[in-house]
Amino acid sequence: MKTIQEKIKKLRTQIDDLRYRYHVLNDPEVTDQMYEGLMDELRKLEEQNPELVTPDSPTQRVAGVVAEKFEKIEHTVPQWSFNDAFNIDDIENWEERILKVLEKELGHRPKDLDYVCELKIDGLHIVLTYKDGLLQTAATRGDGKVGENVTQNIKTIHSVPLRLKESVSMVAEGEVWLGAKMLEKINKQRTKNDEPNFANPRNAAAGTIRQLDSKIVAERKLSLTAYDISALVESIKYKVESVDIKTQEGELKSLKKLGFHTDDNWKVCKNVGEIMKFYKNLQKKKDKFKFWIDGVVIKVNQKKYQDTLGFTGKAPRWAIALKFPAEQGKTKIKDIYVQVGRTGALTPVALMDPVQLAGTTVTHATLHNFDEIKRLDVRIGDTVIVEKAGDIIPKVLRVLDKMRDGSEKRVREPKKCPICGGEVKRREILDKKQGASAGLFCTNKKCFAQELKNIIHFVSKKAYNIDGLGKKIVEHLLSEGLIKNVADIFTLTKGDLEPLERFAEKSADNLIESIEKAKQVTLPRFIFGLGIHHVGEETAIALAKEYSTQGGPLQYGGQAASGWGTLERIVKAGLEELQNINDVGPRVAESIYSWFKVEENKKLISELLERGVKIESIKYKVESRKFDDKVFVLTGSMQTMSRNEAKDKIRELGGDVSSSISKNTSYLVAGEKAGSKLEKAKRLNVKILTEQEFLSLIK
């Protein structure tokens, strides 16, 4: 038996070395036939001695059975997307923003700040978790908190080490991609099978990873390029000092040292000038790589500055993606129709002949507003140039007027709303991407299209979170005249719902229960639910914190209402006052100020309060605001409340919530199945609270 064990061990070592040389170092030493011969020998020995099979054996890369479904998996480290940039101005503005934050936090602008520029591979983001060097799970990004467990499919990728070269417990991140030649081969087969072709390698990689049969995944020969160590845990068996996580540069070198395939085209840049030089050089040779790239990812190199900068609601402040110029295509406009948005804005949209842009088939493009139609002189039937940059909605760039044949039709500005027939008026639009311009708006505040979108926003998870009120139900309630605005939701009864199609007694009971529960809402959710243009979740929190009060009931319109913050102070806030709030710029401040000046909007707030909506608060004395200047991080699952409820409690007491551990963290609240943050907190001597200790602290 010992001889067999030694033979199996040697075969595994040899096969893994050949795999590493071929798929990571791109340096094949033997033919595929020889490699498969060694694999076949190992496979036979393991079949004869099943007790000797281990999880990291090369034979375990492909499962023998087809999975029924993908299980959900909770990330131990939140997953983020990058904000996009498209030119040097965007990068200079980004740098200025982060320098201001660092200056505020550190008391000075750091002189040693530099950046790591990496290729932005156009693939599928994957999160890999290792324990003592052995691969435990691989998951998709999902919603950033929960992804899908695709471990068995990722095991088929030979550039993914099943066991690291050192016994590290860590979370690594990377991009799964498919080579152009393999995409061509797959699409030829799909054409033969009368299946639709994959539009681009990213779609093909994503579609492959979602295959329930890992044998199919193995046949498509995916690759993974690793680029981040998002968590590193010291274990009994291994000290982490040999892995450098102090800089992004160090992480990339450490990933390569641990056995991952990494891209070597990254560069440390000292300033924006060097960043743009790297970007322009890469742009010239972007089509020479095996994988698709759609830009450059720029990261602050030093982890200490990354920790200080932290995250916004959607993305890290310390990184940004500089995208390549938009891809353009030629097509013909078949029709132009008008959409009505939540704010009443009328947006013309072009329906076009299908055109391929950035690997996807596009049939619609925005024309923004009717001033844009006049500027372009675009007509139905025109041949046009359209462009698409990243995930931005395609837009019409210019008209090829020399190709007209006289059958083209001009588009007239509508005098009436296409949805409700209400009067249309022009007024200034404040758009983040287009800047200030004049647009058409439906003046009918009862317009079906506006109210539908308003109510869908109002009941969403980040606002009132009313379970059971989906788009079709809202549309049905509006059509039947049972509700005309968001406040009417709180007048609904079981008797109103039961006669309607889609509602049985139980479903009516459930919805009424959800509505009743939603009457208790925090001030940030209350503000977000109002649907003020440009006011997202983070801005709503910033407003609530700025106007937080220290005990006593709130007064609004002569009515008493408890709540976290003084609602009336926000309503009466001046424009300059709003502009001075952190994370509230001039454009957002103008939008907030203007919204609260409309009498109908103030009436809506009164109706919400009259119909039972209560803004939750904890009653506390002035001296009990013990969380002022305190930063909390939450990890693991809590039993007595949800994470969002815990975050609300922390903010009610003046504290801040962060997603990452740093030296600035005051407390880590550790629930069940606490992840790598717990170990990092111990290393940084951050005070750790159990759930019960946290509950005692907030009383």
Buried (B, 14 or more C-beta within 10 A) or exposed (E): EEEEEEEBEEBBEBBBEBBBBBBBEEEEEBEEEEBEEBBEBBBEBBEEEEEBEBEBBBBBBBBEEEBEEBEEBEBBBEBBEBBBBBEBEBBBEBBEEBEEBBEEEEEEEBEEBBBBBBBBBBBBBBBBBBBBBBBEBBBBBBEBEBBBBBBBBBBBBBBBBBBBBBBBBBBBBBBBBBBBEBBEBBBEEBEEEEEEBBBBBBBBBBBBBBBBBBEBBBBBBBBBBBBBBBBBBBBEEBEBEEBBBEBBBBBBBBBBBBBBBBBEBBBBBEEBEBBBBBBEEBBEEBEEBBBBBBBBBBBBBBBBBBBBBBBEBEBBBBBBBBBBEBBBBEBBBEEBEBEBBBBBBBBBBBEBEEBEBBBBEBEEBBBBBBBBBEEBEBBBBBBBBBBBBBEBEBBBBBBEBEEEEEEBEEBEBBEEBBBBEBEBEBEEBBBEEBEEEEBBBBEBBEBBBBBBBBBBBBBBEBBBBBBBBEEEBBBBBBEEEBBBBBBBBBEBEEEBBEEBEEBEEEBBBBBBEBBEEBBEBBBBBBBBBBBBBBBBBBBBBBBBBBBBBEEEEBEBBEEEBEBBBBBBBBBEBEEEBBBEBEBBEEBBBBBBBBBBEEEEBBEBBBBBBEEEBBBBBBEBEEEBBEBEEBBBBBBBEBEEBEBBEBBBBBBBBBBBBBBBBBEBBBBBBBBEEBBBBBBBBBEBEBEBBEBEEBBEBBE
